[in-house]
Amino acid sequence: MNLYDVIVRPIVTEKGVGKKEEERTLCFQVNPDATKTDIKGAVEKLFKVKVEDVRTATFDGKLRRRGRYHGYASDWKKAYVRLKAGQKMPEYAEL
């Protein structure tokens, strides 16, 4: 898997930015088929940092309606990546 196939995009929300500043944890939307090892390797190569821990969560797609038509958004996966102490916190603009 390519690095950019593993990490889809950074999640920049109030909760994600708070975790980044307080807990040294980055938040990404990742490929649903990616493993924790794939995610760890992709973040280490992409940002040139050392990763301490990776936690993942899988979310079901929400029901979306447009008038009488409806369907479900795709399921997606989120990864919380904690960096080792002493590592420089990367900015998302460096992607």
C-alpha positions in Angstrom: 0.0 0.0 0.0 1.2 3.5 -0.9 1.7 6.0 2.0 -1.0 8.2 0.6 -3.3 5.2 0.2 -3.0 4.5 4.0 -3.6 8.1 5.2 -6.6 9.7 3.6 -6.6 13.1 5.3 -5.9 14.7 8.7 -8.9 15.4 10.8 -8.8 19.0 12.0 -11.5 19.5 14.5 -11.6 21.1 17.9 -11.2 17.8 19.6 -8.4 16.7 17.3 -6.4 20.0 17.8 -6.9 19.7 21.6 -5.5 16.2 21.5 -2.6 17.4 19.4 -1.6 20.1 21.8 -2.3 18.4 25.1 -1.6 14.7 24.4 0.9 14.8 21.5 -1.6 12.8 19.5 -2.4 13.3 15.7 -5.8 12.4 14.3 -6.2 11.0 10.7 -8.9 9.4 8.5 -7.3 6.3 7.2 -8.1 3.5 4.7 -10.5 1.0 6.3 -8.2 -1.8 5.3 -5.1 -0.3 6.8 -3.6 -2.0 9.9 -2.0 -0.3 12.9 1.4 -1.3 11.6 0.6 0.3 8.2 -0.5 3.5 9.8 2.6 3.6 12.1 4.9 3.2 9.2 3.2 5.7 7.0 3.2 8.4 9.7 6.9 7.8 10.5 7.9 8.0 6.9 5.7 10.9 6.0 6.5 13.2 8.9 9.9 11.8 9.9 8.9 11.2 13.6 8.8 8.2 15.9 5.4 6.8 16.8 4.7 5.5 20.3 1.1 4.2 19.9 -1.7 3.9 17.4 -5.4 3.5 18.3 -8.1 3.1 15.7 -11.9 3.4 15.5 -14.2 2.3 12.8 -17.4 4.3 12.1 -20.6 3.3 10.2 -21.8 5.6 7.4 -24.7 7.9 8.2 -28.0 7.9 6.5 -28.3 10.7 4.0 -31.5 11.9 2.5 -32.4 14.2 -0.4 -36.1 14.4 -0.7 -37.5 10.9 -1.2 -34.1 9.5 -2.1 -31.9 8.1 0.6 -28.6 6.2 1.0 -25.8 5.7 3.3 -22.4 7.4 3.4 -19.4 5.1 3.3 -18.0 3.5 6.4 -14.7 5.1 7.5 -11.8 4.6 9.9 -10.1 7.1 12.3 -6.6 6.7 13.7 -5.1 8.4 16.8 -1.3 8.4 16.5 0.7 9.3 19.7 4.2 10.5 19.1 7.2 9.6 21.4 8.4 12.2 23.9 10.9 14.6 22.4 9.5 14.4 18.9 8.7 17.6 17.0 4.9 18.0 16.5 4.4 18.3 12.7 2.0 20.7 11.2 -0.7 19.4 8.8 0.4 21.9 6.1 3.6 20.0 5.8 1.8 17.1 4.0 
